[in-house]
Amino acid sequence: MSKPSFISSLAGQKCPKCRKGQVFSSPLYKLHRFWKMNETCSCCNLRFEVEPGFFFGAMYFTYAFNVAVFIVVGLLLYLAFEDPELWVYMSVIPAVIILLLPFAFRYSRLLFLYLFGGIKYDAAHKDRLS
Ligand SMILES: [Zn+2]
């Protein structure tokens, strides 16, 4: 079996160690619980919160993502509607940021976990189920 890629594992919200188990306990579209993470991987038993408060650092990723959304949506409004009035920017940009919140939350945590969790892909991990 070939090694699952970093990008496909990240996009699929998979465990960084085994790249099989899910990090979050429900799909992204279930908005009433989009923030719920599994404590451990169902496949390799990796503890996702590698140390207490680990995911506070993911807020910097969320911040960067929201700044990017602010700039892109602001530019799109400026170009598409030829610089609309201030209230348009003040209502559309926060609405888009709120709509993208579940996506930003999850992928910020996943990116932080993949990049700063100190976890390497381990093809020979011991499956919890086997
Ligand atoms: Zn795992």
Boltz pocket constraint, residues with backbone or C-beta under 6 A from the ligand:
constraints:
  - pocket:
      binder: B
      contacts: [[A, 15], [A, 16], [A, 17], [A, 18], [A, 19], [A, 20], [A, 21], [A, 41], [A, 42], [A, 43], [A, 44], [A, 45], [A, 46]]
      max_distance: 6.0
